[in-house]
Amino acid sequence: MSREQRAGGTARRRREPEHRRVRGLCLEPADLAVSKFVAGREKDVAFLRVLLRERMVSIDELRRRIGKLPLPWSREAPRMLATVETIVR
């Protein structure tokens, strides 16, 4: 099981034929948003506002994904959920 799956999210690995040794993670917007919450920097909060404003992620999906975070990040869930509430006001 990958780290992304253990975190309750999904990520797709993509391998380009001409660059066989290069891998990139293509995160779903909600997974990216949760990773920004974990980082908790001001620039990340600004980015989250844009994701929510442009309806690239839903508040309900963010709450679900935050609730699925494994330790040690799950300890930060109350802070992250409070941040969600301040962003949507």
Backbone as JSON, one array per atom type, in Angstrom:
{
  "sequence": "MSREQRAGGTARRRREPEHRRVRGLCLEPADLAVSKFVAGREKDVAFLRVLLRERMVSIDELRRRIGKLPLPWSREAPRMLATVETIVR",
  "N": [[0.85, -1.18, 0.0], [0.6, 2.17, -0.86], [2.01, 5.3, 0.35], [0.25, 7.39, -0.2], [-2.2, 6.04, -0.41], [-2.44, 5.05, 2.18], [-2.88, 7.41, 3.5], [-5.42, 7.88, 2.9], [-6.06, 9.0, 0.53], [-5.83, 9.44, -3.03], [-3.55, 8.84, -5.64], [-2.07, 9.07, -8.79], [0.34, 7.38, -10.57], [2.43, 8.25, -13.16], [4.05, 7.34, -16.06], [6.14, 8.45, -18.45], [6.74, 7.46, -21.77], [9.11, 8.3, -23.18], [10.7, 9.1, -21.15], [11.51, 7.09, -19.23], [12.53, 6.77, -16.68], [11.54, 8.71, -15.11], [9.18, 9.75, -12.79], [6.01, 10.96, -11.89], [3.72, 12.34, -9.56], [0.31, 12.58, -9.79], [-1.79, 14.28, -8.22], [-5.08, 14.22, -6.86], [-7.25, 17.06, -6.69], [-8.37, 17.38, -4.07], [-6.65, 15.86, -2.46], [-4.29, 17.27, -2.8], [-5.07, 19.66, -1.6], [-5.4, 18.85, 1.08], [-2.77, 18.2, 1.68], [-1.7, 20.73, 1.6], [-3.01, 21.83, 3.8], [-1.78, 20.36, 5.84], [0.82, 21.34, 5.65], [0.36, 24.04, 6.29], [1.2, 26.71, 5.84], [1.02, 30.27, 5.23], [0.89, 30.95, 2.5], [-0.11, 28.56, 1.53], [-2.66, 28.48, 2.63], [-3.8, 30.61, 1.26], [-3.76, 29.5, -1.31], [-5.55, 27.41, -0.89], [-7.9, 28.84, -0.5], [-8.37, 29.71, -3.12], [-8.73, 27.22, -4.43], [-11.12, 26.42, -3.22], [-12.83, 28.6, -3.84], [-12.92, 28.45, -6.62], [-14.21, 26.14, -6.88], [-12.88, 23.72, -7.13], [-12.39, 21.89, -5.24], [-14.49, 20.46, -2.74], [-15.95, 21.52, 0.35], [-17.01, 19.54, 1.97], [-15.66, 17.27, 0.98], [-13.03, 17.92, 1.69], [-13.25, 17.86, 4.49], [-13.82, 15.13, 4.87], [-11.46, 13.94, 3.85], [-9.51, 15.04, 5.55], [-10.32, 13.89, 7.92], [-9.48, 11.28, 7.51], [-6.77, 11.21, 7.77], [-3.65, 9.71, 8.67], [-1.79, 9.0, 11.73], [1.18, 10.88, 12.26], [-0.26, 13.09, 11.51], [-2.99, 13.22, 11.9], [-3.35, 14.28, 14.37], [-3.33, 16.95, 13.96], [-5.76, 17.47, 12.86], [-8.03, 18.86, 14.16], [-7.08, 21.56, 14.07], [-6.81, 21.92, 11.32], [-9.46, 21.57, 10.45], [-10.65, 23.75, 11.71], [-9.4, 25.77, 10.3], [-10.51, 25.35, 7.78], [-13.12, 26.15, 8.3], [-12.74, 28.9, 8.84], [-11.86, 29.78, 6.38], [-14.07, 29.47, 4.69], [-15.84, 31.33, 5.55]],
  "CA": [[0.0, 0.0, 0.0], [1.41, 3.38, -0.97], [1.81, 6.33, 1.37], [-0.94, 8.14, -0.56], [-3.36, 5.23, -0.07], [-2.55, 5.01, 3.64], [-3.38, 8.72, 3.93], [-6.84, 7.96, 2.56], [-6.23, 9.7, -0.74], [-5.44, 8.71, -4.22], [-2.57, 9.49, -6.51], [-1.79, 8.25, -9.95], [1.71, 7.47, -11.05], [2.44, 8.32, -14.61], [5.37, 7.13, -16.62], [6.22, 8.88, -19.84], [7.57, 6.52, -22.51], [10.42, 8.81, -23.54], [11.42, 9.38, -19.91], [11.13, 5.91, -18.44], [13.0, 6.82, -15.29], [10.92, 9.85, -14.44], [7.83, 9.5, -12.29], [5.35, 12.11, -11.3], [2.46, 12.07, -8.89], [-0.79, 13.44, -10.24], [-2.71, 14.28, -7.09], [-6.41, 14.78, -7.0], [-7.27, 18.37, -6.02], [-8.64, 17.28, -2.63], [-5.43, 15.4, -1.81], [-3.37, 18.41, -2.79], [-5.56, 20.61, -0.6], [-5.09, 18.34, 2.41], [-1.32, 18.35, 1.9], [-1.49, 22.15, 1.91], [-3.43, 22.01, 5.19], [-0.75, 19.79, 6.69], [1.94, 22.3, 5.64], [-0.15, 25.13, 7.12], [1.81, 28.02, 5.61], [0.07, 31.3, 4.77], [0.7, 30.82, 1.05], [-0.94, 27.39, 1.31], [-4.03, 28.88, 2.95], [-4.25, 31.41, 0.11], [-4.01, 28.55, -2.39], [-6.78, 26.7, -0.54], [-9.02, 29.74, -0.79], [-8.61, 29.66, -4.57], [-9.32, 25.91, -4.74], [-12.52, 26.43, -2.78], [-13.57, 29.6, -4.61], [-13.1, 27.96, -7.99], [-14.94, 24.88, -6.74], [-12.05, 22.58, -7.53], [-12.6, 20.95, -4.14], [-15.65, 20.82, -1.91], [-15.69, 21.57, 1.78], [-17.32, 18.21, 2.5], [-14.57, 16.36, 0.62], [-11.89, 18.26, 2.53], [-13.5, 17.34, 5.83], [-13.66, 13.67, 4.82], [-10.04, 13.58, 3.67], [-8.8, 15.4, 6.78], [-10.69, 12.88, 8.91], [-8.81, 10.02, 7.21], [-5.31, 11.32, 7.91], [-3.04, 8.83, 9.68], [-0.87, 9.63, 12.66], [0.95, 11.9, 13.28], [-0.99, 14.24, 10.96], [-4.36, 13.27, 12.41], [-3.35, 15.14, 15.56], [-3.55, 18.31, 13.48], [-7.09, 17.56, 12.24], [-8.84, 19.97, 14.68], [-6.58, 22.84, 13.55], [-7.13, 21.98, 9.9], [-10.9, 21.77, 10.31], [-10.92, 25.14, 12.09], [-8.96, 26.58, 9.18], [-11.55, 25.21, 6.74], [-14.26, 26.99, 8.69], [-12.42, 30.32, 8.67], [-11.73, 30.07, 4.94], [-15.37, 29.53, 4.0], [-16.66, 32.47, 6.06]],
  "C": [[0.89, 1.24, 0.0], [1.11, 4.36, 0.17], [0.53, 7.12, 1.08], [-2.2, 7.36, -0.2], [-3.54, 5.15, 1.44], [-3.12, 6.32, 4.17], [-4.84, 8.88, 3.56], [-7.09, 8.64, 1.23], [-5.83, 8.83, -1.91], [-4.41, 9.53, -4.98], [-2.32, 8.53, -7.65], [-0.34, 8.45, -10.35], [1.67, 7.4, -12.56], [3.87, 8.19, -15.1], [5.33, 7.49, -18.09], [7.14, 7.94, -20.6], [8.97, 7.03, -22.83], [11.28, 9.13, -22.32], [11.12, 8.26, -18.92], [11.56, 5.98, -16.98], [12.37, 7.95, -14.49], [9.5, 9.47, -14.03], [7.28, 10.78, -11.7], [4.07, 11.68, -10.63], [1.43, 13.08, -9.37], [-1.86, 13.38, -9.16], [-4.08, 14.78, -7.49], [-6.42, 16.11, -6.25], [-7.5, 18.29, -4.51], [-7.41, 16.79, -1.87], [-4.39, 16.5, -1.74], [-3.78, 19.41, -1.71], [-5.22, 20.14, 0.81], [-3.59, 18.45, 2.69], [-0.98, 19.8, 2.2], [-1.92, 22.46, 3.34], [-2.36, 21.5, 6.15], [0.44, 20.75, 6.78], [1.57, 23.53, 6.46], [0.48, 26.5, 6.93], [0.76, 29.0, 5.08], [-0.17, 31.2, 3.27], [-0.16, 29.6, 0.71], [-2.41, 27.7, 1.59], [-4.6, 29.73, 1.82], [-4.58, 30.51, -1.08], [-5.31, 27.78, -2.15], [-8.02, 27.56, -0.81], [-9.38, 29.72, -2.27], [-9.24, 28.33, -4.96], [-10.8, 25.87, -4.38], [-13.36, 27.4, -3.6], [-13.88, 29.11, -6.02], [-13.81, 26.61, -8.04], [-14.18, 23.68, -7.31], [-12.08, 21.49, -6.47], [-13.83, 21.41, -3.37], [-15.25, 20.77, -0.44], [-15.94, 20.19, 2.39], [-16.21, 17.21, 2.19], [-13.33, 16.65, 1.46], [-12.07, 17.71, 3.94], [-13.32, 15.83, 5.87], [-12.19, 13.28, 4.74], [-9.22, 13.92, 4.92], [-9.08, 14.36, 7.86], [-10.0, 11.54, 8.7], [-7.3, 10.06, 7.37], [-4.77, 10.36, 8.97], [-2.21, 9.65, 10.67], [0.45, 9.89, 11.95], [0.1, 13.07, 12.8], [-2.41, 14.34, 11.49], [-4.46, 14.11, 13.68], [-3.63, 16.59, 15.19], [-4.96, 18.52, 12.9], [-7.95, 18.69, 12.83], [-8.4, 21.34, 14.15], [-6.96, 22.99, 12.08], [-8.62, 22.23, 9.68], [-11.3, 23.19, 10.7], [-10.5, 26.08, 10.97], [-9.96, 26.53, 8.03], [-12.7, 26.15, 7.06], [-13.96, 28.48, 8.54], [-12.3, 30.71, 7.21], [-13.09, 30.26, 4.3], [-16.24, 30.68, 4.5], [-16.49, 33.69, 5.24]]
}
